[in-house]
Amino acid sequence: MKPGDIQRLLDIMQQLRKPDGGCPWDLQQTYRSIVPHTIEEAYEVADAIERDAYADLQDELGDLLFQVVFYAQLATEERRFGFADIVQSICDKLERRHPHVFGDTQVDDAVEQTRHWEQLKADERKARVERGKSHSALDDIAHTLPAVSVAHKLQKRAARVGFDWPDEHGVFDKVAEELQEVRQAWPDPAARAEELGDLLFSCVNLARHAGVDSETVLRQANRKFEARFRSMEQQLVDQGTALPDASTADMEAAWDAAKKQNLR
């Protein structure tokens, strides 16, 4: 990267927001209006990584960086903070949370470092309490995240203070219990919806105990289903049958064939 490249991006963003000669769309945006775009760009970064599409990743990371620059421009216009302040904040935080790199603290391995990291974050939350802000083990979880990710974070935070099953056996039993409650509640639409939510929450907890990220494995399951469904469609087309005209037996046979291809 050439010196000044980030300044070029900041200058472009400033020009886009100029009342005289700027972009009408960009001029209409607010912090809240661009949040959906930020979330979408973050997911596109994740998608490029999961597809091993590193040429796409470069572009997607640029799009995500532009979101940060957009927020910084809005804040600059309101004299709240600027891009340099954002950079300063993250630099300070990284140095503060890595005393084993930038200070005298010693850690033996990644497990100990993770424990130390979590303790530092807990200390930061405690400091906020001392400044007069409310405190809970569940503070600072962004509920704008996907619900599956929020569930995982809530469970992880609760586990840190000892509110957790001792092993996966209790979670298996809880999933079975919630599934039974869904069956019992099925005639009542409102109760059915509530119990389905409890079942999904328990499944996220099971994934956490398995050491996997629910959001990641669900995206993987989505891609696998899509690949197999498309294969099933193509098989039926090759047989001269459109999907809406196919029998259940035809679809099941094509689906089984797609599964045998191990498409993901």
N, C-alpha and C positions, 0 to 999 in steps of 0.2 A: 504494500500500500504506500502510495506517495504521500509525503507530508502535505497536509491541507485537505486531504480527501474528505475527512469527516466535516471539515468546515464547508466544503462544497455542498455537502448534503444539507447542512444547517442553513446555508444560504438559499438553496432551492426551496426548502420548507418555508423560509421567511418570505420568499417571493410569492409562493403559492397563497400565502395568507395576507398579502398586501391588498388593502381595500381598493386601491387604484391599480388595475391591471393584473390582479391575482386570479385564482381559479374560483369561480362561483361556488362550486361544490365544496371545496376546502374551506372557503370563508363561512359556510353555513354550519360547519361541524363544531361540536362541543366535546368535552371529555366523555360524556355519556354516549353520544351518538357514534363515537368510533370504537367503543368497547367491543361490540360484536365483531368488528373487523379485526381487532387485536386477537380475540379468541380464535377466530377463523385462521389467522396467519400462524398462530402458535400450533394449531392442529395440522396445518399444511407442512410445517417444519417436521412435526412428529411423523407424518405420513411419508415424507421424503426419506427420512432415516429408516423407517421400517421397510420401505421398498428398496433400500440400498441405492437410491437415486441421488447420487451426490452432486451431479450437475444441477439437478432441480434444487437440491439443498442450498446451494449458493444463492440462488434467486430467492428462495423462501426466507432465508435468513436476512437477506436484504429487505424484503417486505416487512419482516418482523422488526428490524431495526428502524425502519421508517415510522412504525407505530410509536416507538419510544421518542423519536425526534418530533413527531406530531404533538404528543403530550407536552414535551419540553417547550415547544413553540407556544402552545396555549398558555402554559404557566408563565413563560417569559412575558407574554402580552399582558398578563394580569399581575406581573411583578411578584409572583410567588416564589419561583426558582427557575433556574435555567438548566441547559444540558450539562454544563460544567458542574453544577451542584449535584446532579444525578450521578455523574461519574465519581465525584468526591464521596458521595454517600456510600456507593457500593465498594469503593476502595477502602474506606474506613471500616466498613462492616467485614470485608474479607480479611483484613489484617487483624481485626479484633477477634474474629472467630477462628483464626489460624495461628494462635500463639506458639504452636509447635513449629511453625515455619518462620514467623516474623518476630518471635520472642524467645523466651528461655524455657518454655514448657516442653516436656519430653513425652512422647507417646510411642508405644511399642508396635502397634499395628492399626489396621483400619477399624477394627472393632472398638478399640479403646478411643480412637480419634472420633468415631461416631458418638460414643457416650459423652465425650468431652464437648462435642459440638452441641448436643442436645442440652447439656448442662448450661452452656453459655447462652443458648436461646432462652432457657428457663430463667436464668439470671436477668436477662434483658426484660422479660415479661414482669419479673418481680420488681425491677427498677421502675417500670411504668406504674405499677401499683403504688409504689412509694411516692410517685409524682401525682397521685390522686386519681389514677384511672382504675376502673374495676378490674378484678383478676379472676380468671378461671383457667383450669387446665385446658379448656377448649378455646381460649382466646386466639384471635388472629387467623382463624380458618376462613378462607374466602369462600363464601357460599355461592359465588358466581361460577365456581368450578363445576364440572359435570357432577351430577348427584353421586355417581359411583365413587368418584375421587373424594368427594366430601365425606362419604360414609367411611372410606378407608382412613382418612385423616382423623375423623372423630374417634374411631376405634383405636387407632394407634396412640392418640393423645391419652385416651382413657387407660390404655394398657400401661403407659408410662407411670401412672400413679397407682397401679395395682388392680385396676378394675378390668379384669380379663379372665378368660378361661385358662386353667393351668396347662391344657394341651388341646389337641384337635378333637379329642373324643367328645368333650362337652359341646363343641361347635357342631359336630355331626349330629348329635342328639337335638341341638337347638334347630338345625335346619329341618330335621324330620318333624319336630314339633310344629314349626311354622308351616310346613307343607300340609300337615293334618289340619291346622287351623284354617288354611285357605280352603280346603275341601269342605269343612264345616260351614264356613261363611259364604260359600258360593251362591246360595239363593239370594243373598242380600247384596246388591251392587256396591253400596257404600262400605260395608264390612269386608267384602271381597277385595276391594281396592286397598283398604288399610292393611289387611293381612298379606296381600301380595307385596306391599312395601316392606313389611317386616321380613318376609321371606327373602327378598332381594338383599336387604341389609345383612341378614344372616349369611347369605352366600358370599357377600363381600368379606365378611369376617372369616369365613372358611378359607377364602383365597389368601387373606392376610396371614393366617396361621400356616398356610402352605408355602408362604414366602414368595408369592407372586403378586403382581400389581393387577388389580381387577380391571382397570381401564385398558391396560395393554392387552390382556388375554381376551377381553371382550372384543376389542378391535380385531384381534387375530381371528376370533371365531366368526366375526362379521365377514372378513375377507374370505375365509374358508367357505362359508355358506354361499357367498356371491360366486366364487369360482365354480363350485359344484353345481349351483343352480344354472349358471350360464352353460356349463357342459351338458347338463340335462336338456336344456332348451335346444342346443345344437344337435344333440343326438336325435331328438324327436323330429327336428327339421330335416335332418339327413334321412330319416325314415318316411318323410313325406307327411308328417303330422304336426300341425301347429299346436302349441301348448294348450290353448283353450279347448281344443278338440280332443286332446289326449285323454285316455282313460286313466283311472287311478293306478291300475296295474302297469300301464305303459310308463307312467311317471315314476313309479316305484322302481321299475326295472332300470330306467335310465339313471335314476338317482343312485342306485346301488353300483352301477357301472362307473359313475362319476366318483363315488367314494373310493372305489378300487384304484383309481388313478392317483389317489392321495393328493388331490389338488388343494392348494393353500393360498 
